[in-house]
């Protein structure tokens, strides 16, 4: 996983349209083990919640 890409995606996450967020999620977690996928998904959901306030 490219940590630079993760950071860039996280910074833009709340501003992305739903379709682009879904694609970014798939791109980020494609090669991760299941336990790591769950952590990344939870992290990005939390960012989305905070950015929508």
C-alpha positions as CSV (number, residue, x, y, z in Angstrom):
1,X,0.0,0.0,0.0
2,X,1.3,3.4,-0.9
3,X,1.1,5.5,2.3
4,X,1.3,8.8,0.3
5,X,-1.8,7.8,-1.6
6,X,-3.6,6.9,1.6
7,X,-2.7,10.3,3.1
8,X,-3.9,12.2,-0.1
9,X,-7.1,10.2,-0.2
10,X,-7.8,10.8,3.5
11,X,-7.3,14.6,3.1
12,X,-9.8,14.8,0.2
13,X,-12.2,12.1,1.5
14,X,-15.0,14.4,2.8
15,X,-14.9,16.4,-0.4
16,X,-15.2,13.5,-2.8
17,X,-18.5,12.5,-4.4
18,X,-19.9,9.2,-3.2
19,X,-18.9,7.4,-6.5
20,X,-15.3,8.6,-6.2
21,X,-15.1,7.6,-2.5
22,X,-16.3,4.1,-3.4
23,X,-13.6,3.8,-6.1
24,X,-10.9,5.2,-3.8
25,X,-11.9,2.7,-1.1
26,X,-11.7,-0.2,-3.5
27,X,-8.3,1.0,-4.8
28,X,-6.9,1.4,-1.2
29,X,-8.1,-1.9,0.2
30,X,-7.7,-4.1,-2.8
31,X,-4.5,-5.9,-1.6
32,X,-5.0,-5.6,2.1
33,X,-5.7,-8.5,4.4
34,X,-9.3,-8.5,5.8
35,X,-8.3,-7.2,9.3
36,X,-6.5,-4.3,7.8
37,X,-9.4,-3.6,5.4
38,X,-11.8,-3.2,8.3
39,X,-9.4,-0.7,10.0
40,X,-9.1,1.4,6.9
41,X,-12.8,1.4,6.2
42,X,-13.6,2.5,9.8
43,X,-11.0,5.2,9.5
44,X,-12.4,6.6,6.3
45,X,-16.0,6.4,7.6
46,X,-14.9,8.5,10.6
47,X,-13.3,11.1,8.4
48,X,-16.5,11.3,6.4
49,X,-18.6,11.8,9.5
50,X,-16.3,14.6,10.8
51,X,-16.2,16.3,7.4
52,X,-20.0,16.4,7.0
53,X,-20.5,18.3,10.2
